[in-house]
Amino acid sequence: MRTFDLSPLMRSSVGFDHLNRLLDSALNTEQAAPYPPYNIEKLSDDDYRVTMAVAGFAPDELTVTVQEGTLLIAGKAADDDKERRFLHRGIAKRAFERRFELADTIQVGNAKFENGLLLVELKRVIPDHKKPRQIEIRTDENSVKQIEADAA
């Protein structure tokens, strides 16, 4: 397997220690196919949506939790298939846990279940102190008062 040394990139950045871990997990191709499948959509400049295909799950078998900058979506099916006999079982209803790392400015909104899809709304909210602001440039002329000379 090919490995990448990302330490040169980290020399000029501060506060991005978790970036190395995120890139390593993204580049790791030996993992199994992601279950359940999901989409991440950008609806506008500040609005996003995570759509997860959760066929076979009921809304009460799913949980959506936000904790310390991580969105956790989990599903655990109720064990009601004991009296059923399947000749073919193609709909996977196994337990899952999917984590999404969120930026500090992302807030999780509503979660909705429709047509076998779980929709989780996300919104980027930038606090006023982090928004760009214009700084006035002062010159010496602005800060020094002139004394008028008396004409005699």
DAJO-V594171 format. One record per backbone hydrogen bond with DSSP energy under -0.5 kcal/mol. NH is the residue of the N-H (numbers start at 0). CO is the residue of the C=O. E is the energy in kcal/mol with one decimal. If there is no record, write none. Layout:
NH/CO/E
NH/CO/E
//
This chain:
5/3/-0.8
8/5/-0.8
9/5/-1.1
10/6/-0.7
10/7/-0.6
11/8/-0.6
12/9/-1.1
18/15/-1.3
19/15/-0.5
19/16/-0.7
20/16/-0.6
21/17/-2.2
22/18/-2.6
23/19/-2.3
24/20/-2.1
25/21/-2.0
26/22/-2.3
27/23/-0.9
28/26/-1.0
30/27/-0.5
38/50/-2.8
40/48/-3.1
42/40/-0.7
42/46/-2.0
43/46/-1.7
47/121/-2.7
48/40/-2.0
49/119/-2.6
50/38/-2.4
50/48/-0.6
51/49/-0.5
51/117/-2.6
52/36/-2.4
53/51/-0.8
53/115/-2.3
56/53/-1.8
60/57/-2.0
61/58/-1.2
62/73/-2.7
64/71/-2.8
66/69/-2.4
69/66/-1.1
70/99/-3.0
71/64/-3.5
71/69/-0.6
72/70/-0.5
72/97/-2.8
73/62/-2.5
73/71/-0.5
74/95/-2.1
75/60/-2.3
79/77/-1.7
83/80/-0.6
85/83/-0.5
89/87/-0.6
91/89/-0.9
95/74/-2.1
97/72/-3.1
99/70/-2.4
101/68/-3.3
105/102/-1.5
106/122/-3.2
108/120/-3.4
111/118/-3.0
113/111/-0.5
113/116/-2.5
116/113/-1.8
117/51/-2.9
118/111/-3.6
118/116/-0.6
119/49/-2.7
119/117/-0.5
120/109/-3.0
120/118/-0.5
121/47/-2.7
122/106/-2.6
123/45/-3.2
124/104/-3.3
124/122/-0.6
125/123/-0.5
126/124/-0.6
129/126/-1.7
130/126/-0.7
130/127/-0.9
137/135/-0.6
141/138/-0.7
142/138/-1.0
143/139/-1.5
147/145/-0.6
151/149/-0.6
//
